């Protein structure tokens, strides 16, 4: 709100109205209704956030301006656009009526962009987990949030919590591929947990594979072992060895597990402008191409 006099009228009202509508409040210190209208006008000006400019003219002190606008009683408000008065009202209107008056003449407020979702990636794993937990609690039907939440729990080696979070959707593993991928990761963890002698297990797999390159059971067990340890590319290499020798082994088990690992490895896509394609993880892209090449060969 600005106090206007004859000295600054041209700059603060006429010139300003060429770019922003200007509402003039003609008032006087002795006017009771003016005292109730003034604060409402200031409140609305703040709420409209720059859609119009409010100025006040003391009609007693600036009688020349009052006469120029034909003011007969106060409070009187005049709206100027492009240097010309377009409308006005007299008396202390309630806030709702003031808004109605303004909305007839002002351009609509720009649409507020929806708040951007916080990325689920970050340097603090616990902060990421808390955001994902909140997302699942807010919308339990959000499959993407649940996938990311369970995945983050598994990354942090909180298998029991992951199974609890996964339980509501476990029946969907046959229809939602990424849930199937999580199930395969948890199965790999259970497989490793069943081996008491962790130190010798991987050496045993290597010994069997060295003796027989086509010992696919040993290769698959080693892949699951590597998967449980989050050694994703090593696990993929082992599974691709199976596929290069027998694509159909165990009803495509190696191919399905490759797909599961790629789902798990892939980070959430960053937001990009409309029409743009988000960048793809180079390692994931490379293994997807290798998998396609082997399966289609």
N, C-alpha and C positions, 0 to 999 in steps of 0.2 A: 504494500500500500504506500502511495506517495502523495504528499500534500502538494497541490498544484496552485500556482498563482499566475497572474497575467504574464509575469516575467518568464516562466518556464513552460507555459501552456503549449506553445508551438512545438517544443521538443518532446515534452513528456506525454502529450495527448495526440496532436495532429500527426506528427512524424511517427510516433510509436504505433499509431493505429494502422499505418500502412503495412505493417508486418504482423501485428498482434491486435486483436480486438481490445478496445479500451473501454472500461466501464467507469463513468464519472459518478461519484456520490456527492451530490450537493447537500450540505448539512450546515448546522450552526450549533455552537456550544450550548445554547439555551433550549434546544429542541429535544424533548423527551424521546419521541420515536426514533430520532437519529441515533441516540445512545444505544438503543436495542438493535437497530439495523446494522450499525457499523461493525460490531464484532461478528455478526453472521456473514457479512460480505467478506471480511478477512478470512473467515473459516473456509468459505466456499472457494475463495481465490487459492488458498493453500491446497485444497482438495483437487482443484482442477489443474494444478501443477503446470502453470505456464500457458494454459489454453486461452487465458485472457489476462489483462493487466488492470488492476484496480487503482484508481486515483481518487482523492478527496478534495473538494473545493469548499472552502468556508464561504457561504453565500453572503454573509455580512461583510467580510473583508474583501471579497472579490465580486462586488455588485455588477461590475461591467461584464464579467463572464456569465453571471446569472441572467442578466438582461439579454445577452447574446443567445442564450438557449431558451429564453422565454420562461424561466422558472417562476411559478406562481406560489408554490408551497413546498415545504421540505418535510421529510427527505424526498428528493427526487433523484432517480438514477437514469442516466442517458448512456446508451451503448454506441460507440463510434467504431466504424469499420472503414478502412481506406479514406480516413479523413472526414467521413460523413456520418451524422447521426442516423441510426437505422431503427431504433426502438427505445422505449423507456418505460418506467413505471414510477408511481408516486405512492408513498406510504411505506410503513415497515412490514414488508412481506415476510412470511415464514420461510425457513430455509428451502423447503420443498418447492415452493413457488418461485424462489430465486433461481433454483436449478432449472426448473421448467422454462423460465424466461431465457436463460442463457443457452440452453440446449436447442432452442429454436434457431439460434443464429451462429453458434460456434461449430467449427468442424468437429467431427467425432473424435473421441480420444483414440490414440493409436492402440491397436490390440496388443495386449501384454503377451510377450513370448512366454511359453510354458517354461517353468524352471528346468534347467538341465539336470539330468540325473547325474549324481556323483559317479565317477568311474569306479568300477569295482576293483581296479588295480591300484597299487600304491606301495609305498615303501614300508608301511607299518602293517604287517599281516593281521594283527589283532584289530586294527581300525577297519581293515577290509572286511574281516569276519563280522564285526558288529554291524556294519552297513548292510551286509547281506542278510544277517539274521533279522534285522529290522524290515528289510524288503520282503522276506518270506512271511514274517508275522503280519505285515500290512496286507499282503495279497498272497495267500497260500496257494492260489491257482496259477501263480506266475512260475511256469516251468523253468524259464531261464534263470530266475533268481534262485530257485531251489537247486538247480544243477550247480550254479556257481557256489552256493552256500555249502552244499555237501562236498564239493570238490575242495573248497578251502579248508574244511574240517579235516579231510584226508591229507591234504598237504601238510597240515600242522600235526599229523599223526594222532588225531583225536578220533580214532576209528569207532569207538562206542557211540560218541555223540553223532558221528556221521550216519551210523545205522539208525539211530533214533530219528534224525532229520529225514532220512530216506524212506522210512517205513510207510508214510502216507502215500507214497507214489510207487512202491515196489511192484504193485500189480500192473503198472504201466510200462514195465521194461519191454514187453512184447510189442508195444506200439510207439513208444517214444525212444528214438535211437540213443539220445544222449543219456537217458536213464539206464538203458542197457549197458552203455559204456561205463557208467559208474558202478554198476553191479559187477561187471567183469573185473574192475579194479579191486573192489572189495573181496571178490572171490580169490584174487591173487594174494591179497593180504592174509586171508584165512589159510590159503595153501602154505604160505611161508610160516605162519604161526604154528602150523601142525608139525613142522620140522624142528625137533628139539636141538639138533646139532647144526646150527646155522653155519658154523665155520667150514664144515666139510661138504655141505649140500651143493654149493656151486661147483666145487672141485669135482664132485661126483658127476654132475651134469656134463662138465667139460670132458671128463674121462670117457663117458659113454659116447659123446658126439665124436671124439677123436677116433674111437674104435669103429664107429659106424655113422657116416655122414647122413644117412637116412633114418637115424633113430629120432623120428619126429616127436615121440613122446618126451624124450630127454630135451630136445630143442624147445618144445613148448613149455616144459617145466622150467627151463632156464629163463625163457622169456617172461614167464609169470614172476619168477624170482626177481628179475631185473625191473619188471613193472612195479612190484611192491616196493622196491627201493627207489622208485621215481627216476630210474635210469632209462628214460623213454627211448632215446635213439638206439641204445644198445638192444633193448627189447625188440624194437622194430627191425633191426638188422637180423636178429635171430628168426623172427617170424617170416621175413622176406626170404630167408634161406629155405624155409619149409615150402613157401609158395613157389619158388623157382624150381623145386623138385617135384611138388605135387600140389597143384592149386586146390584140388577137391578134398585134400586130406581132412578126415574127421568132420565131414559136412561143412567144409569151409571155415573151420575154427580159427585157423591162422589169419585168414582175411578179416573175419569179424573182429578179432582181437586187435589187428592193425588199425582198423577203423576206430575202435574204442580208444586206443592210445592217442590217435590224432585228434579225436574230439577233446580228450583231456588236456593235451598239449596246447591246443589253440586258446589264445587269450581272448577276452571279450573285445569285440570290434570297437575301435574308437569312433566317436561321432565325427561325421564329415558333412560338408555342404551338400545340399540336394544335387543329385546328378553325378556326384563323385563316388568312386569306389574306395572303400577303406583299404588301407595297405594290408597285405597278407604276410604272416610270419614266414620268413624265408625258409626256415628249417621245415616247418609244417608243409609248406608248398612243395618243397623238394621231395619229401617222403610221400606226399600224395601222388606226385608224378611217378615216382618209382613204383608205388603200389599199382597204379593204373597200368603202367607199362608191363609189369609182371603178370597181372591178372588178364590183360587183353592179349598177351603174346601167344 
